[in-house]
Amino acid sequence: MKTLTATELRHKFAEVVEGLKVEPVLVEKSGRPVAVILSYETFERLQELEDAWWGERAKEAAVEGLLTAQETKVWITEHMNETPDH
C-alpha cells in the first residue's frame, strides 16, 4: 500500500485517484495514519464481504433462537451500565 502525507495528497490528488485502480493509499498526518483511500470497486467488494459476514451471523442467531421482546429488554437493561473494556 502506498503511503502519502495529507499535504502530498492535496498536491497529487488526481494522480492518487488514478492510482487507486492499482492499490489503496494510506494517508498520514503528523506521522500517524489517519485515513485509507481505496477504489470504489474495492469498497463494493468489502461491503459485499461484510454483508455476507452479517448474513451468516443472522443465520446462526436464527438457528440458536432469538430473544423474546421481554428477554431483549432485560438484556439491554443489564448491559446499559457496563463500561467497555479498553
N, CA, C and O atoms as a CHARMM CRD file, in Angstrom:
* protein
*
  344
    1    1 MET  N      0.85400  -1.16800   0.00000 PROA 1      0.00000
    2    1 MET  CA     0.00000   0.00000   0.00000 PROA 1      0.00000
    3    1 MET  C      0.90000   1.23000   0.00000 PROA 1      0.00000
    4    1 MET  O      1.87200   1.31700   0.75100 PROA 1      0.00000
    5    2 LYS  N      0.55500   2.15500  -0.84400 PROA 2      0.00000
    6    2 LYS  CA     1.29400   3.40800  -0.94100 PROA 2      0.00000
    7    2 LYS  C      0.92600   4.30300   0.24700 PROA 2      0.00000
    8    2 LYS  O     -0.22200   4.31000   0.69400 PROA 2      0.00000
    9    3 THR  N      1.90200   5.05100   0.75100 PROA 3      0.00000
   10    3 THR  CA     1.67000   5.96400   1.86800 PROA 3      0.00000
   11    3 THR  C      2.01000   7.38400   1.44600 PROA 3      0.00000
   12    3 THR  O      3.06300   7.62400   0.85500 PROA 3      0.00000
   13    4 LEU  N      1.13000   8.31800   1.74600 PROA 4      0.00000
   14    4 LEU  CA     1.34700   9.72600   1.45900 PROA 4      0.00000
   15    4 LEU  C      0.98400  10.56000   2.67100 PROA 4      0.00000
   16    4 LEU  O      0.17700  10.14900   3.50500 PROA 4      0.00000
   17    5 THR  N      1.58300  11.73000   2.76000 PROA 5      0.00000
   18    5 THR  CA     1.15200  12.67800   3.79300 PROA 5      0.00000
   19    5 THR  C     -0.09100  13.38700   3.26600 PROA 5      0.00000
   20    5 THR  O     -0.37700  13.35000   2.07000 PROA 5      0.00000
   21    6 ALA  N     -0.81800  14.02600   4.15800 PROA 6      0.00000
   22    6 ALA  CA    -2.01200  14.76800   3.74900 PROA 6      0.00000
   23    6 ALA  C     -1.63700  15.86700   2.76100 PROA 6      0.00000
   24    6 ALA  O     -2.39000  16.13700   1.82600 PROA 6      0.00000
   25    7 THR  N     -0.49100  16.50000   2.95400 PROA 7      0.00000
   26    7 THR  CA    -0.02700  17.54600   2.04300 PROA 7      0.00000
   27    7 THR  C      0.26300  16.97200   0.66500 PROA 7      0.00000
   28    7 THR  O     -0.13000  17.55600  -0.34500 PROA 7      0.00000
   29    8 GLU  N      0.94600  15.83600   0.61500 PROA 8      0.00000
   30    8 GLU  CA     1.22700  15.18800  -0.66800 PROA 8      0.00000
   31    8 GLU  C     -0.07800  14.83600  -1.37800 PROA 8      0.00000
   32    8 GLU  O     -0.19800  14.99900  -2.59200 PROA 8      0.00000
   33    9 LEU  N     -1.04000  14.35700  -0.62000 PROA 9      0.00000
   34    9 LEU  CA    -2.33400  14.00200  -1.19500 PROA 9      0.00000
   35    9 LEU  C     -2.98600  15.21700  -1.84300 PROA 9      0.00000
   36    9 LEU  O     -3.52100  15.12400  -2.94800 PROA 9      0.00000
   37   10 ARG  N     -2.94300  16.34900  -1.16000 PROA 10     0.00000
   38   10 ARG  CA    -3.53000  17.58000  -1.70300 PROA 10     0.00000
   39   10 ARG  C     -2.89200  17.94500  -3.04300 PROA 10     0.00000
   40   10 ARG  O     -3.58200  18.33000  -3.98700 PROA 10     0.00000
   41   11 HSD  N     -1.57200  17.81900  -3.11100 PROA 11     0.00000
   42   11 HSD  CA    -0.85100  18.22600  -4.31600 PROA 11     0.00000
   43   11 HSD  C     -0.95900  17.21700  -5.45400 PROA 11     0.00000
   44   11 HSD  O     -0.82200  17.58600  -6.62000 PROA 11     0.00000
   45   12 LYS  N     -1.20300  15.95000  -5.13100 PROA 12     0.00000
   46   12 LYS  CA    -1.21400  14.89100  -6.14600 PROA 12     0.00000
   47   12 LYS  C     -2.57000  14.19100  -6.25200 PROA 12     0.00000
   48   12 LYS  O     -2.63600  13.02800  -6.64900 PROA 12     0.00000
   49   13 PHE  N     -3.63300  14.88000  -5.90600 PROA 13     0.00000
   50   13 PHE  CA    -4.92700  14.21600  -5.79200 PROA 13     0.00000
   51   13 PHE  C     -5.33100  13.47000  -7.06400 PROA 13     0.00000
   52   13 PHE  O     -5.70500  12.29900  -6.99400 PROA 13     0.00000
   53   14 ALA  N     -5.26300  14.11900  -8.21300 PROA 14     0.00000
   54   14 ALA  CA    -5.68300  13.47600  -9.46400 PROA 14     0.00000
   55   14 ALA  C     -4.85500  12.22700  -9.73500 PROA 14     0.00000
   56   14 ALA  O     -5.39600  11.19800 -10.14000 PROA 14     0.00000
   57   15 GLU  N     -3.55600  12.31200  -9.51500 PROA 15     0.00000
   58   15 GLU  CA    -2.66400  11.15800  -9.71000 PROA 15     0.00000
   59   15 GLU  C     -3.00600  10.03900  -8.72900 PROA 15     0.00000
   60   15 GLU  O     -3.01700   8.86500  -9.10200 PROA 15     0.00000
   61   16 VAL  N     -3.28400  10.39800  -7.48600 PROA 16     0.00000
   62   16 VAL  CA    -3.62900   9.40500  -6.45700 PROA 16     0.00000
   63   16 VAL  C     -4.92200   8.69700  -6.82000 PROA 16     0.00000
   64   16 VAL  O     -5.00900   7.47300  -6.72200 PROA 16     0.00000
   65   17 VAL  N     -5.92700   9.45600  -7.23900 PROA 17     0.00000
   66   17 VAL  CA    -7.21600   8.85800  -7.60400 PROA 17     0.00000
   67   17 VAL  C     -7.01600   7.86600  -8.74300 PROA 17     0.00000
   68   17 VAL  O     -7.59700   6.78100  -8.72200 PROA 17     0.00000
   69   18 GLU  N     -6.22000   8.21300  -9.71600 PROA 18     0.00000
   70   18 GLU  CA    -5.95300   7.29600 -10.83100 PROA 18     0.00000
   71   18 GLU  C     -5.24400   6.03600 -10.33600 PROA 18     0.00000
   72   18 GLU  O     -5.52600   4.94100 -10.82400 PROA 18     0.00000
   73   19 GLY  N     -4.33300   6.17500  -9.38000 PROA 19     0.00000
   74   19 GLY  CA    -3.58200   5.04300  -8.84700 PROA 19     0.00000
   75   19 GLY  C     -4.39600   4.09900  -7.98400 PROA 19     0.00000
   76   19 GLY  O     -3.95700   2.98300  -7.70300 PROA 19     0.00000
   77   20 LEU  N     -5.57800   4.52900  -7.56000 PROA 20     0.00000
   78   20 LEU  CA    -6.41800   3.67400  -6.72000 PROA 20     0.00000
   79   20 LEU  C     -6.87400   2.42200  -7.45000 PROA 20     0.00000
   80   20 LEU  O     -7.28000   1.44400  -6.82300 PROA 20     0.00000
   81   21 LYS  N     -6.80700   2.45300  -8.77200 PROA 21     0.00000
   82   21 LYS  CA    -7.15700   1.26000  -9.55400 PROA 21     0.00000
   83   21 LYS  C     -6.17200   0.13100  -9.25300 PROA 21     0.00000
   84   21 LYS  O     -6.50200  -1.04600  -9.39900 PROA 21     0.00000
   85   22 VAL  N     -4.95700   0.50100  -8.83100 PROA 22     0.00000
   86   22 VAL  CA    -3.89900  -0.47500  -8.58100 PROA 22     0.00000
   87   22 VAL  C     -3.81300  -0.85300  -7.10600 PROA 22     0.00000
   88   22 VAL  O     -3.71000  -2.03300  -6.77200 PROA 22     0.00000
   89   23 GLU  N     -3.85700   0.14600  -6.22200 PROA 23     0.00000
   90   23 GLU  CA    -3.71900  -0.12000  -4.78800 PROA 23     0.00000
   91   23 GLU  C     -4.31100   1.00500  -3.95700 PROA 23     0.00000
   92   23 GLU  O     -4.38500   2.14500  -4.41600 PROA 23     0.00000
   93   24 PRO  N     -4.73400   0.69300  -2.73100 PROA 24     0.00000
   94   24 PRO  CA    -5.22000   1.73400  -1.81400 PROA 24     0.00000
   95   24 PRO  C     -4.06400   2.63900  -1.38800 PROA 24     0.00000
   96   24 PRO  O     -2.89500   2.30900  -1.59100 PROA 24     0.00000
   97   25 VAL  N     -4.40500   3.77600  -0.79700 PROA 25     0.00000
   98   25 VAL  CA    -3.40300   4.72700  -0.33000 PROA 25     0.00000
   99   25 VAL  C     -3.65400   5.02700   1.14500 PROA 25     0.00000
  100   25 VAL  O     -4.77200   5.35600   1.54300 PROA 25     0.00000
  101   26 LEU  N     -2.60900   4.91000   1.93900 PROA 26     0.00000
  102   26 LEU  CA    -2.65600   5.27200   3.35500 PROA 26     0.00000
  103   26 LEU  C     -2.26000   6.73300   3.46500 PROA 26     0.00000
  104   26 LEU  O     -1.23100   7.14100   2.92600 PROA 26     0.00000
  105   27 VAL  N     -3.07000   7.52500   4.16100 PROA 27     0.00000
  106   27 VAL  CA    -2.78200   8.94700   4.33900 PROA 27     0.00000
  107   27 VAL  C     -2.34300   9.16600   5.77900 PROA 27     0.00000
  108   27 VAL  O     -3.01100   8.74200   6.72200 PROA 27     0.00000
  109   28 GLU  N     -1.20000   9.83900   5.92900 PROA 28     0.00000
  110   28 GLU  CA    -0.67900  10.14800   7.26200 PROA 28     0.00000
  111   28 GLU  C     -0.69000  11.64300   7.49400 PROA 28     0.00000
  112   28 GLU  O     -0.49800  12.43700   6.57400 PROA 28     0.00000
  113   29 LYS  N     -0.91800  12.00700   8.73500 PROA 29     0.00000
  114   29 LYS  CA    -0.85200  13.40700   9.14700 PROA 29     0.00000
  115   29 LYS  C     -0.03800  13.45000  10.42100 PROA 29     0.00000
  116   29 LYS  O     -0.33200  12.73200  11.37700 PROA 29     0.00000
  117   30 SER  N      0.96000  14.26800  10.43800 PROA 30     0.00000
  118   30 SER  CA     1.87000  14.36800  11.58600 PROA 30     0.00000
  119   30 SER  C      2.46800  13.00500  11.93700 PROA 30     0.00000
  120   30 SER  O      2.66800  12.68600  13.10900 PROA 30     0.00000
  121   31 GLY  N      2.74800  12.20700  10.90500 PROA 31     0.00000
  122   31 GLY  CA     3.40600  10.93200  11.11100 PROA 31     0.00000
  123   31 GLY  C      2.52400   9.79400  11.58800 PROA 31     0.00000
  124   31 GLY  O      3.02700   8.71200  11.88900 PROA 31     0.00000
  125   32 ARG  N      1.23000  10.01300  11.66300 PROA 32     0.00000
  126   32 ARG  CA     0.34500   8.91900  12.09800 PROA 32     0.00000
  127   32 ARG  C     -0.73700   8.68000  11.04900 PROA 32     0.00000
  128   32 ARG  O     -1.18800   9.62000  10.39500 PROA 32     0.00000
  129   33 PRO  N     -1.15400   7.42300  10.88600 PROA 33     0.00000
  130   33 PRO  CA    -2.18300   7.11400   9.88800 PROA 33     0.00000
  131   33 PRO  C     -3.52500   7.71600  10.27100 PROA 33     0.00000
  132   33 PRO  O     -3.96400   7.60800  11.41600 PROA 33     0.00000
  133   34 VAL  N     -4.17700   8.35900   9.29000 PROA 34     0.00000
  134   34 VAL  CA    -5.47900   8.97800   9.55800 PROA 34     0.00000
  135   34 VAL  C     -6.58000   8.49600   8.61600 PROA 34     0.00000
  136   34 VAL  O     -7.76400   8.62400   8.92900 PROA 34     0.00000
  137   35 ALA  N     -6.19600   7.94200   7.45900 PROA 35     0.00000
  138   35 ALA  CA    -7.22100   7.51400   6.50500 PROA 35     0.00000
  139   35 ALA  C     -6.62800   6.54000   5.49500 PROA 35     0.00000
  140   35 ALA  O     -5.41800   6.49600   5.27000 PROA 35     0.00000
  141   36 VAL  N     -7.51600   5.76900   4.90100 PROA 36     0.00000
  142   36 VAL  CA    -7.14500   4.92400   3.76800 PROA 36     0.00000
  143   36 VAL  C     -8.12100   5.26000   2.65000 PROA 36     0.00000
  144   36 VAL  O     -9.33500   5.27200   2.85200 PROA 36     0.00000
  145   37 ILE  N     -7.58100   5.53000   1.48000 PROA 37     0.00000
  146   37 ILE  CA    -8.40700   5.81600   0.31300 PROA 37     0.00000
  147   37 ILE  C     -8.31700   4.60100  -0.59700 PROA 37     0.00000
  148   37 ILE  O     -7.22800   4.10800  -0.89200 PROA 37     0.00000
  149   38 LEU  N     -9.48100   4.12400  -1.04000 PROA 38     0.00000
  150   38 LEU  CA    -9.48000   2.95400  -1.91500 PROA 38     0.00000
  151   38 LEU  C    -10.46500   3.15900  -3.04900 PROA 38     0.00000
  152   38 LEU  O    -11.32800   4.03500  -2.99300 PROA 38     0.00000
  153   39 SER  N    -10.32500   2.34200  -4.07400 PROA 39     0.00000
  154   39 SER  CA   -11.20000   2.46300  -5.23600 PROA 39     0.00000
  155   39 SER  C    -12.63300   2.08700  -4.84900 PROA 39     0.00000
  156   39 SER  O    -12.86700   1.38200  -3.86700 PROA 39     0.00000
  157   40 TYR  N    -13.57300   2.57300  -5.64100 PROA 40     0.00000
  158   40 TYR  CA   -14.96700   2.24200  -5.38600 PROA 40     0.00000
  159   40 TYR  C    -15.20000   0.74500  -5.54900 PROA 40     0.00000
  160   40 TYR  O    -15.99200   0.15700  -4.81200 PROA 40     0.00000
  161   41 GLU  N    -14.52100   0.12900  -6.50400 PROA 41     0.00000
  162   41 GLU  CA   -14.65400  -1.31100  -6.71200 PROA 41     0.00000
  163   41 GLU  C    -14.21100  -2.09100  -5.47800 PROA 41     0.00000
  164   41 GLU  O    -14.86100  -3.05700  -5.07800 PROA 41     0.00000
  165   42 THR  N    -13.10400  -1.66500  -4.88100 PROA 42     0.00000
  166   42 THR  CA   -12.62100  -2.32600  -3.65800 PROA 42     0.00000
  167   42 THR  C    -13.61300  -2.11100  -2.52100 PROA 42     0.00000
  168   42 THR  O    -13.90100  -3.03400  -1.76000 PROA 42     0.00000
  169   43 PHE  N    -14.13000  -0.90000  -2.40900 PROA 43     0.00000
  170   43 PHE  CA   -15.12400  -0.59500  -1.38300 PROA 43     0.00000
  171   43 PHE  C    -16.34700  -1.49800  -1.53900 PROA 43     0.00000
  172   43 PHE  O    -16.83600  -2.05900  -0.55800 PROA 43     0.00000
  173   44 GLU  N    -16.84100  -1.63900  -2.77100 PROA 44     0.00000
  174   44 GLU  CA   -18.00100  -2.50000  -3.00600 PROA 44     0.00000
  175   44 GLU  C    -17.70700  -3.94000  -2.59900 PROA 44     0.00000
  176   44 GLU  O    -18.55200  -4.60000  -1.99400 PROA 44     0.00000
  177   45 ARG  N    -16.51100  -4.43000  -2.92900 PROA 45     0.00000
  178   45 ARG  CA   -16.13200  -5.79700  -2.57600 PROA 45     0.00000
  179   45 ARG  C    -16.11800  -5.96600  -1.05400 PROA 45     0.00000
  180   45 ARG  O    -16.58400  -6.98000  -0.53400 PROA 45     0.00000
  181   46 LEU  N    -15.58700  -4.98100  -0.35100 PROA 46     0.00000
  182   46 LEU  CA   -15.56900  -5.03900   1.11800 PROA 46     0.00000
  183   46 LEU  C    -16.98700  -5.00500   1.68900 PROA 46     0.00000
  184   46 LEU  O    -17.28300  -5.69600   2.66300 PROA 46     0.00000
  185   47 GLN  N    -17.85800  -4.20300   1.08300 PROA 47     0.00000
  186   47 GLN  CA   -19.25400  -4.14500   1.52700 PROA 47     0.00000
  187   47 GLN  C    -19.92100  -5.50200   1.34600 PROA 47     0.00000
  188   47 GLN  O    -20.65800  -5.95600   2.22100 PROA 47     0.00000
  189   48 GLU  N    -19.66500  -6.15200   0.21200 PROA 48     0.00000
  190   48 GLU  CA   -20.25300  -7.46500  -0.04000 PROA 48     0.00000
  191   48 GLU  C    -19.75800  -8.48700   0.97800 PROA 48     0.00000
  192   48 GLU  O    -20.53300  -9.31100   1.46500 PROA 48     0.00000
  193   49 LEU  N    -18.46800  -8.43200   1.29700 PROA 49     0.00000
  194   49 LEU  CA   -17.91700  -9.34400   2.30800 PROA 49     0.00000
  195   49 LEU  C    -18.55100  -9.10200   3.67000 PROA 49     0.00000
  196   49 LEU  O    -18.88400 -10.04700   4.38600 PROA 49     0.00000
  197   50 GLU  N    -18.71600  -7.82600   4.02500 PROA 50     0.00000
  198   50 GLU  CA   -19.33200  -7.50600   5.31300 PROA 50     0.00000
  199   50 GLU  C    -20.78200  -7.96600   5.34800 PROA 50     0.00000
  200   50 GLU  O    -21.23300  -8.52200   6.34900 PROA 50     0.00000
  201   51 ASP  N    -21.51500  -7.73700   4.25900 PROA 51     0.00000
  202   51 ASP  CA   -22.90900  -8.17900   4.19600 PROA 51     0.00000
  203   51 ASP  C    -23.00300  -9.69400   4.34200 PROA 51     0.00000
  204   51 ASP  O    -23.88000 -10.20500   5.03900 PROA 51     0.00000
  205   52 ALA  N    -22.09600 -10.40600   3.68300 PROA 52     0.00000
  206   52 ALA  CA   -22.09500 -11.87400   3.78200 PROA 52     0.00000
  207   52 ALA  C    -21.80200 -12.30900   5.21400 PROA 52     0.00000
  208   52 ALA  O    -22.43800 -13.22800   5.72900 PROA 52     0.00000
  209   53 TRP  N    -20.84200 -11.65200   5.85200 PROA 53     0.00000
  210   53 TRP  CA   -20.48700 -11.99300   7.23200 PROA 53     0.00000
  211   53 TRP  C    -21.68700 -11.79100   8.15200 PROA 53     0.00000
  212   53 TRP  O    -22.01200 -12.67200   8.94800 PROA 53     0.00000
  213   54 TRP  N    -22.35100 -10.63000   8.04700 PROA 54     0.00000
  214   54 TRP  CA   -23.51200 -10.36200   8.89200 PROA 54     0.00000
  215   54 TRP  C    -24.66800 -11.30800   8.56000 PROA 54     0.00000
  216   54 TRP  O    -25.43200 -11.69600   9.44300 PROA 54     0.00000
  217   55 GLY  N    -24.78800 -11.67400   7.28700 PROA 55     0.00000
  218   55 GLY  CA   -25.81700 -12.64200   6.90400 PROA 55     0.00000
  219   55 GLY  C    -25.59900 -13.97600   7.59300 PROA 55     0.00000
  220   55 GLY  O    -26.55300 -14.60200   8.05400 PROA 55     0.00000
  221   56 GLU  N    -24.34600 -14.41500   7.66700 PROA 56     0.00000
  222   56 GLU  CA   -24.02500 -15.66700   8.36800 PROA 56     0.00000
  223   56 GLU  C    -24.32400 -15.54700   9.86000 PROA 56     0.00000
  224   56 GLU  O    -24.83400 -16.49000  10.46500 PROA 56     0.00000
  225   57 ARG  N    -24.01400 -14.39800  10.45800 PROA 57     0.00000
  226   57 ARG  CA   -24.32000 -14.20300  11.88300 PROA 57     0.00000
  227   57 ARG  C    -25.82200 -14.26000  12.11700 PROA 57     0.00000
  228   57 ARG  O    -26.27200 -14.80800  13.12300 PROA 57     0.00000
  229   58 ALA  N    -26.60500 -13.69500  11.19100 PROA 58     0.00000
  230   58 ALA  CA   -28.06500 -13.72300  11.33400 PROA 58     0.00000
  231   58 ALA  C    -28.58800 -15.14900  11.23100 PROA 58     0.00000
  232   58 ALA  O    -29.48900 -15.53800  11.97500 PROA 58     0.00000
  233   59 LYS  N    -28.02300 -15.92900  10.30900 PROA 59     0.00000
  234   59 LYS  CA   -28.43500 -17.33400  10.17800 PROA 59     0.00000
  235   59 LYS  C    -28.12800 -18.10000  11.45700 PROA 59     0.00000
  236   59 LYS  O    -28.95200 -18.88500  11.92600 PROA 59     0.00000
  237   60 GLU  N    -26.94100 -17.87500  12.02500 PROA 60     0.00000
  238   60 GLU  CA   -26.56300 -18.54600  13.27600 PROA 60     0.00000
  239   60 GLU  C    -27.52000 -18.16000  14.40000 PROA 60     0.00000
  240   60 GLU  O    -27.92800 -19.01000  15.19200 PROA 60     0.00000
  241   61 ALA  N    -27.87100 -16.89400  14.46600 PROA 61     0.00000
  242   61 ALA  CA   -28.78800 -16.42700  15.50900 PROA 61     0.00000
  243   61 ALA  C    -30.16000 -17.07600  15.35100 PROA 61     0.00000
  244   61 ALA  O    -30.79500 -17.44700  16.33800 PROA 61     0.00000
  245   62 ALA  N    -30.60900 -17.21000  14.11100 PROA 62     0.00000
  246   62 ALA  CA   -31.91600 -17.82900  13.87100 PROA 62     0.00000
  247   62 ALA  C    -31.91300 -19.29000  14.30000 PROA 62     0.00000
  248   62 ALA  O    -32.90300 -19.78600  14.83800 PROA 62     0.00000
  249   63 VAL  N    -30.79100 -19.98200  14.06000 PROA 63     0.00000
  250   63 VAL  CA   -30.68300 -21.39000  14.44800 PROA 63     0.00000
  251   63 VAL  C    -30.63100 -21.51900  15.96700 PROA 63     0.00000
  252   63 VAL  O    -31.25600 -22.40800  16.54500 PROA 63     0.00000
  253   64 GLU  N    -29.87300 -20.61800  16.61100 PROA 64     0.00000
  254   64 GLU  CA   -29.71800 -20.67700  18.06900 PROA 64     0.00000
  255   64 GLU  C    -30.97800 -20.22100  18.78900 PROA 64     0.00000
  256   64 GLU  O    -31.19500 -20.56300  19.95100 PROA 64     0.00000
  257   65 GLY  N    -31.78900 -19.46300  18.11100 PROA 65     0.00000
  258   65 GLY  CA   -33.01100 -18.94800  18.72800 PROA 65     0.00000
  259   65 GLY  C    -32.86000 -17.47300  19.05500 PROA 65     0.00000
  260   65 GLY  O    -31.79400 -17.02200  19.47700 PROA 65     0.00000
  261   66 LEU  N    -33.91600 -16.74400  18.85900 PROA 66     0.00000
  262   66 LEU  CA   -33.90300 -15.30500  19.09400 PROA 66     0.00000
  263   66 LEU  C    -34.50800 -15.00300  20.45500 PROA 66     0.00000
  264   66 LEU  O    -35.29600 -15.78800  20.98300 PROA 66     0.00000
  265   67 LEU  N    -34.13900 -13.86800  21.01600 PROA 67     0.00000
  266   67 LEU  CA   -34.69600 -13.45200  22.29700 PROA 67     0.00000
  267   67 LEU  C    -36.11300 -12.92000  22.10400 PROA 67     0.00000
  268   67 LEU  O    -36.43100 -12.33600  21.06800 PROA 67     0.00000
  269   68 THR  N    -36.93600 -13.12300  23.08400 PROA 68     0.00000
  270   68 THR  CA   -38.26900 -12.52000  23.06800 PROA 68     0.00000
  271   68 THR  C    -38.11200 -11.03500  23.36300 PROA 68     0.00000
  272   68 THR  O    -37.02800 -10.58700  23.73700 PROA 68     0.00000
  273   69 ALA  N    -39.18100 -10.27600  23.20000 PROA 69     0.00000
  274   69 ALA  CA   -39.14000  -8.84600  23.48900 PROA 69     0.00000
  275   69 ALA  C    -38.76200  -8.60900  24.95100 PROA 69     0.00000
  276   69 ALA  O    -37.96400  -7.71900  25.24200 PROA 69     0.00000
  277   70 GLN  N    -39.31400  -9.37900  25.85600 PROA 70     0.00000
  278   70 GLN  CA   -39.01200  -9.22800  27.27700 PROA 70     0.00000
  279   70 GLN  C    -37.54800  -9.56600  27.56500 PROA 70     0.00000
  280   70 GLN  O    -36.87800  -8.84500  28.30400 PROA 70     0.00000
  281   71 GLU  N    -37.04800 -10.66900  26.97800 PROA 71     0.00000
  282   71 GLU  CA   -35.64000 -11.05100  27.18100 PROA 71     0.00000
  283   71 GLU  C    -34.70500  -9.97400  26.64200 PROA 71     0.00000
  284   71 GLU  O    -33.66700  -9.69300  27.24000 PROA 71     0.00000
  285   72 THR  N    -35.07100  -9.37800  25.52400 PROA 72     0.00000
  286   72 THR  CA   -34.26800  -8.30600  24.93700 PROA 72     0.00000
  287   72 THR  C    -34.22300  -7.10400  25.87200 PROA 72     0.00000
  288   72 THR  O    -33.16600  -6.50900  26.08700 PROA 72     0.00000
  289   73 LYS  N    -35.37300  -6.75800  26.42000 PROA 73     0.00000
  290   73 LYS  CA   -35.45000  -5.61700  27.33800 PROA 73     0.00000
  291   73 LYS  C    -34.57700  -5.85900  28.57200 PROA 73     0.00000
  292   73 LYS  O    -33.85900  -4.95700  29.00300 PROA 73     0.00000
  293   74 VAL  N    -34.62800  -7.04600  29.13600 PROA 74     0.00000
  294   74 VAL  CA   -33.80800  -7.39600  30.29700 PROA 74     0.00000
  295   74 VAL  C    -32.32600  -7.32700  29.93900 PROA 74     0.00000
  296   74 VAL  O    -31.53000  -6.77100  30.69600 PROA 74     0.00000
  297   75 TRP  N    -31.95200  -7.89100  28.78400 PROA 75     0.00000
  298   75 TRP  CA   -30.54600  -7.90500  28.35900 PROA 75     0.00000
  299   75 TRP  C    -30.02200  -6.48500  28.19500 PROA 75     0.00000
  300   75 TRP  O    -28.92400  -6.16800  28.65200 PROA 75     0.00000
  301   76 ILE  N    -30.80700  -5.63000  27.54200 PROA 76     0.00000
  302   76 ILE  CA   -30.39000  -4.23600  27.33400 PROA 76     0.00000
  303   76 ILE  C    -30.23800  -3.52900  28.67400 PROA 76     0.00000
  304   76 ILE  O    -29.24900  -2.83400  28.90400 PROA 76     0.00000
  305   77 THR  N    -31.19900  -3.70200  29.54300 PROA 77     0.00000
  306   77 THR  CA   -31.14200  -3.06100  30.86100 PROA 77     0.00000
  307   77 THR  C    -29.90000  -3.50000  31.62900 PROA 77     0.00000
  308   77 THR  O    -29.22700  -2.67200  32.24300 PROA 77     0.00000
  309   78 GLU  N    -29.59600  -4.78000  31.60000 PROA 78     0.00000
  310   78 GLU  CA   -28.42500  -5.30200  32.30600 PROA 78     0.00000
  311   78 GLU  C    -27.11400  -4.77700  31.72300 PROA 78     0.00000
  312   78 GLU  O    -26.14400  -4.59400  32.45900 PROA 78     0.00000
  313   79 HSD  N    -27.06900  -4.53500  30.42500 PROA 79     0.00000
  314   79 HSD  CA   -25.81900  -4.17000  29.77900 PROA 79     0.00000
  315   79 HSD  C    -25.63000  -2.66500  29.55900 PROA 79     0.00000
  316   79 HSD  O    -24.55500  -2.24300  29.13300 PROA 79     0.00000
  317   80 MET  N    -26.63200  -1.86700  29.83400 PROA 80     0.00000
  318   80 MET  CA   -26.52900  -0.42300  29.59100 PROA 80     0.00000
  319   80 MET  C    -25.49900   0.25200  30.48000 PROA 80     0.00000
  320   80 MET  O    -24.87300   1.22700  30.06400 PROA 80     0.00000
  321   81 ASN  N    -25.31600  -0.23800  31.67000 PROA 81     0.00000
  322   81 ASN  CA   -24.40200   0.41900  32.60800 PROA 81     0.00000
  323   81 ASN  C    -23.00900  -0.17900  32.63200 PROA 81     0.00000
  324   81 ASN  O    -22.16800   0.23600  33.42900 PROA 81     0.00000
  325   82 GLU  N    -22.75800  -1.15100  31.76600 PROA 82     0.00000
  326   82 GLU  CA   -21.41900  -1.73900  31.70500 PROA 82     0.00000
  327   82 GLU  C    -20.46600  -0.79800  31.00700 PROA 82     0.00000
  328   82 GLU  O    -20.85700  -0.10500  30.06700 PROA 82     0.00000
  329   83 THR  N    -19.22700  -0.76000  31.44700 PROA 83     0.00000
  330   83 THR  CA   -18.21600   0.02700  30.77300 PROA 83     0.00000
  331   83 THR  C    -17.43400  -0.88700  29.84200 PROA 83     0.00000
  332   83 THR  O    -17.08400  -2.00600  30.21700 PROA 83     0.00000
  333   84 PRO  N    -17.15800  -0.41600  28.62600 PROA 84     0.00000
  334   84 PRO  CA   -16.41100  -1.25600  27.68100 PROA 84     0.00000
  335   84 PRO  C    -14.98200  -1.48100  28.14200 PROA 84     0.00000
  336   84 PRO  O    -14.38100  -0.60300  28.76000 PROA 84     0.00000
  337   85 ASP  N    -14.44300  -2.64000  27.84600 PROA 85     0.00000
  338   85 ASP  CA   -13.04400  -2.94800  28.17100 PROA 85     0.00000
  339   85 ASP  C    -12.16500  -2.34000  27.10100 PROA 85     0.00000
  340   85 ASP  O    -12.29500  -2.67100  25.92200 PROA 85     0.00000
  341   86 HSD  N    -11.28100  -1.46300  27.49700 PROA 86     0.00000
  342   86 HSD  CA   -10.35100  -0.85300  26.53700 PROA 86     0.00000
  343   86 HSD  C     -8.94900  -1.02600  27.02500 PROA 86     0.00000
  344   86 HSD  O     -8.00700  -0.58600  26.36600 PROA 86     0.00000
